[in-house]
Amino acid sequence: MSFTNYKEIRPWAKAIQAAVQTRKMPPWHADPHYGKFANDSRLKESEVAAIISWARNGAPEGDPKDLPALPKFAEGWQIGKPDAIFAIPEFTLGSNGQDEQQNFFVETNFKEDVWVEAVEIRPGNRKVVHHAHVWIESPRVAKSETPETPLPNKKRVSFTMREGTRVFAKPDAPVIDDGCNHPDGGMWPGAEPRELGSILGSFVPGKLPEEWPTGIARRIPAGSKIKFTIHYSKSTGKEEKDITSVGLRFAKKPPAQELRRIDLHNSAFRIPANADNHTVTACYTFTEDSDVLSYLAHMHYRGKSMRFEATYPDGKTETLLNIPQYDFEWQTKYLNSAPVRIPKGTRIKLTATFDNSPNNRYNPDPSKVIRWGDNTVDEMMDGWFEFVTPKR
C-alpha cells in the first residue's frame, strides 16, 4: 500500500496500530541487550503510544499545513545521483516456475583505479529478482594480494553438484554441523572463511544500499569488469524480463581506510526432517587488529536465529549481535554506532538455529532433509563482517 497522503493512510489505521504495538514495524530483529547500532529503527515508547492513541480516537487528520514534504530521490536512487551506472543485458526468465542463478559480466572501461563510497543495486523486475551480488572482476591478481589458499589434496572432494543453474551439496557430502570444533580447524570443504575483497555490494530483502562512513571506500582497479550474480525466484507463470543495474558514487579522494569484508559460513550442515531447533556453528580467528563496522546474517526460510560472539585473546567472551527471531524477508545490515575493535587472535563464532518442522509456517517442506544450496528451498548459513584495519 502507498502511504503518501492521509486518504491513503486512514483505512489502515487499525493495522498500523497493531503493527507498531506488536513491534512488527518498523522491522528490527536485533536483541537490544547486545550492541549499539546506528540504524536501530525501533520506535520510542512515546511514539508507539502516540500512534495507538491516534488510531483509537478515530485516526483524525492533522493540520495539512504541518505536513512535511515527501522525500525526493534522484531518479529513484537512494544514494543520490550515481557517478556511474552499469546494467546487465536484458534477461528473460522462463515460465517453468523454477529458480535460476545467473551471472552477467559488464565492462567498466575504467582507465584508472576508482574508489567507491556508496553502492546501490536496483532490481529491474522486483517480482522475480530475489537477491543479487555485484563483484569486482579484476584484470589480474596484484602481487600484493594473496590468492585464496588451496586446500590440501586429500581434502579436495567433490562437495557440490549442479542441476541446471542450481548448485547444492551432494547428499553424501561430509556432514559437519559444529564447524567450530572440527579437527581440521574449519579448513574443510564448504567452510573456509573467505575475505571477499572482490564483492562490491549486495541486494537482499529488506537491506538498504551500501553507504560507508567518510574516509572509508572500496577500490575498483582499472580495467575491471562488474560481475552480477542474480538469484531469480520462481517465475510468475509467464516470461519475465529483467534489466538489473548498479549505481556507484565515487569518493572525492582516496580514502584513509579501505573497506574489507569476511564471509564466515558453514556449507556442510545437515538439517534432519522435522527438526525444530537444529544448531550449526562456524568460527573464524582474526589474524590482525580490525575495526568491525557491520554485520549481516543470511539464511533462508528455515533460519530461526543467529548469534555473533567474540572470544578475545584474554579469554573474555562477548555477544556482538543476537538475532533471536530471524526473518528471511528483512535481512538487515546492522551498523555499529562506533567501530568495534577486534584484536588480533580474537575468535568469532556464529551459532545458527534452523526450524525444519511443520510449526514453521514458511517451511517449504518439513519432511525433507535439508543441506546447503543456493536456491531458496535449500538453506544457507552465512555471517558477513565489514571491517577496516585501524589507522597506524
N, C-alpha and C positions, 0 to 999 in steps of 0.2 A: 504494500500500500504506500501511497505518497503522503508525506507529512509537510507540505509546503505552505498550507494555509489552514485557517480554523475550520472551514467547511469540510476539508479532508480529514481532519483530526477528530472532530467531535463524535462521529459514530464509533470511534474506537476507544472512547474514554474508559469504559469498564475493563477492556482488555489491557489498556495501558496501566491502569491501577493494579491489576493482577500481576502484570509483568514486572513492575518495579517493586511491588510488595513481596514477591517471592524471590527477588533478586535475579530473575531470569534475564532482565535487561537493566542496564547495559551489560553485555556479556563480559564476564571476568571470572576466571576459574582458578586463580592462584589463592592458596591458603594465606590469609592475612597474617598468620603468625610467623611467616618466614619471608625475609627480603623486603626491600622497599623499591617500588617501581615507578618510573617517571610517567608511564602510560596507564596507571591504575585508573580505570574508567568507572569505578563504583560511585554511586550517588551518596551524598551525605544523608544522614538520618533526617535532617530538616528538609532536604529536597524531596525525599520519599514521602514525608508527611504532607508536604505542600501538594504533591500530585494526588495523593489519596484524598485529601480534603477537597480538592478541585473536582475530582470525579464524583465523590459522594454528594456534592452540592449542585449537581446538575451540569457540571462542566461548562460554566459560563465563559463567554468570550471576554477577554480583556480589552483595554483601550487600543484600537488599531494603531494609534499614533505611537504607542510604545513598542510596536513590533519591530524587531531588528531586521536588517536587510538579509536576504538569502545569501549564502556564501557563493562566491564566484570562483570557478575553476577555469584555468587556461585550456580551452578546447577539451575539457573533460579530464585533464591531467591533475592529479592531486599534488604532484611535486612542483607545479608551475610549468611554464612552457619549457619543454626539454631542449637541450642544445643539440641533441641528435636522436633520431627515431629510426629503428630498424624493424622490419616486418618480415614475416615468413611469406613465401608464395602461397596463394590460395590453396587450401587443403579441403578435400571433400571426405567427410565421414559417412560411411555406408549406412544402410538402413537395416543391417542384420542384427542390431541390438547387442553388439559386442564392444567391450572396452578396447581402446587402441593406445599404444605408446609409440609416439613418432618423434624422430629427430630431424631438425632442419638446420642448415648452415647458411649464414648470411655474411657476406664480406663487409668489413667496416671501412676499408680503404684508408685507415689511419696511417699517415706517413711518419708520425712520431708518437711516443708514449702519451697516453691520456690518463688523467686522474679523474675519477668519478666520485661525486659526493652524494648522489641520490639516483635510485633506480626504480622505475615503475613498469611492471608488466601488465599490459592491458589485453585480456582475452577478447578475441574478435567475436566469439559466439559463446556467451556465458551459459547457454543451455547445454553445451557439450564439453567445454574446457573445464575440467575439474581442477587440475593444478598444473603448474609449469615451472621449469627451472631454466635460467639463462646462464650459459657458461662462456668463459673466455677460452677460445681455441688459439693458443699462442703459436706463432710460426715455428718455434723450436723451444726446447727447454734450455733456459740460460744456464751457463756453467755454475752460477752461484746458487741455482735452485737444485734441490735434491729430489730426484725422481722417487716414486714410490718404491720402498724396499720390497724385493720379491720374496715370497715365502720359500722356505727350503723345499727341494724337490719332493721329499717324502710327504709333504702336505699339499702338493699340487693335485687335488682331487677335483673331479667334475662336480661342483656343488649345485649348479643351477641348470635348468633346461628351458627351452623356448618353445612356445606354441603360438604361432602367428607373431604378433607383436608383444605378447605377454611373456615375461620372464619370471620364473618361480623356482623354489627349492625342490630338488628331486625328493621323492618320497623316502628314498633310502640314504639321503644325505645325513651326515653326523648330526646328532641331537645334543645341543648344549644350551640348556636354559639358563644356567648360572655361569655366565661368561666371566664373572669376577674371580671365580675360584677354579678356573680351568687350569690344568698343569702347564699348558703352553703359554700361559700369561696373556691370553687374549689374542695371540697370533695364530688363530685357526681360521680356516676358510669361512668367510661370511662375517667376521667380527673384527677385522683390522681397523682400528681407529684411523681416520684419514684427515689430514688437513686439506680442506677444499680450497686451495688457493686459486683454483680456476673458476669457482662459482661466483657469479655476479649478483644474482638475486633470485628470489623465489616468489611465486604466487600460489598460496594455498587458501582454502576457505577461511574467511574472517581475518586474514593477515593484511596489514597496511603496507604501503610501499616502503622500500628501503631508503631511509634518510639518516646519515651518520653525523655525529657531532662535528662542529667546526674543527678543522685541523686533522680530521681522520678521513681517509678516502681509499678507494681501491684502484689499482693500476691496470690499465689495458695496454699491453705492449703494441708497438707499431706493427702493422701487418696482420693483426689478429682477426679471426673470424668470430662471429657470435653464433653459438650453438643453442638452439631452443630444444628442450626436451619437454614434450607436452603429453599429458595424460588426458585422453578424450574418454569421457564416461559414456555409458550406454546411450545409443542414439535414440532419437525421439520417434522412431518408426518411419522416418523418411530421411533422405540425404540431407546433410547439414554442411554448410560452408563455413570456413573459419580463416581469418587472417589475424593472428595474434601478433602483437608488436611489443617492443620495449622502448621506453624513453629514458635517456640518460641526461643528467645535469652535471656539468663539469665543475670541478673545483677551480677557483680562480688562480691558485698557485699550488705547487707541490705541497702535500700535507706534512705535518710534523710526524705523523704516525700512519703506517699502512695497516688497513683493516685485514684481519685474518679470521679463519673460521675452522673449527673442528667439527667433524661429523662422527659422533660416537653412536655405535649401533650394535645390535645383535641380530644376525640373519640366520642363526642355526637353531632357533627355538622350535618347539613343537607343542601346540596347544591341544589338549585332549578334547574330544567331543563332550559337550555339555558342561565343561569346566567353568565355574563361575568366578574363580579368583586365582588364575594361573599367573605365577610370578616369573619374570625374565629379567636378568641383570646384564649390565655391560659396564666396563671400567676403562679408565684412561688415566695415565700419570703425566702431568705436565713436565716437560723437560727444561723449561726456563720460566723465569718470573713472567707473569702475564696479568693484564688487567682485563677482566671479563666485562663486556658491555651488555650482553643479552643472552637469552636462552629461548629455545623453541622446542616443544615436544611434538613428535609426529608418530601417530599410529593410525589405524583405520577404525572400522565400525565396532570392533571388539575391544578397542582400547578403553580401559576403565580408569586408570590413574597412572601418574608418573612422578617420581621424586628424584631431584638432583641433589646429591650430597658431596661434600668435600671433606676428605681426611687429610689434615695438614701434616707437615713433616714432624711436628711435635706431638702427634697422636690425637690432637683435638679433632672432633667431627662436627660439622655444621651442615644443616639443611639450607641450601641456597634457594631452592624453589620446590614447592609441593603443589601438585595439581590433583586434588582428591577426586574430582569428577571431570575427567577428560571429555571433551566434546569435539568430535571429528569435524563438525561444521564451523567451529570457531577456534582455529589454530593460531592463537595469539603469539606474537613475539614479545616476550617480557623484557622490557628495557630497564636495566638497573638505574636507580636515581643517581648513583655515583658508581664509577667503576669498582668492581670487587677484585681486590688483589689476591691472586692465586700464586703463592710462592712455588718455585721450582721444587719438584718432588711431591707436590700435592696430588693425591689420588681422587679422581672424580668417579662417583658411582651413580649410575642410572638404575632405578628399580621401577619396572613397569608391571602392571597387572592387567590381565585380559579377562573379559567376561564372554565366554563362548556358550552361555547357557540360554535356554528359552526365555529367561527373565529379562534378557537384553533385547528390548524391542527393535533395536537397529540391526540385530544379528541376522545376516543373510541366511545362515543355515546352521543351527546348533548341533546337528547330527554329524557334521564333518570335522575331522581332524585338520587343524589349520597350521600351515607353515608359512615361511616368508614368501612374499610375491609382490610384484609391483602393481597388480590390479586391486581395485577397491574390495573385491570379495576375498582377497588374500589378506595378509597382515604385514605390518612393518613395526619396527621398534627403533626409533631414532631420537637423538637429542643433539641439537646444534648449539654451539657456543661461538659467539662473535667476540673477538678479543684483540688487543694490541699489546705490543711489547712496551713496558714502561720506558719513559724518556730517561736517558742517562744524564 
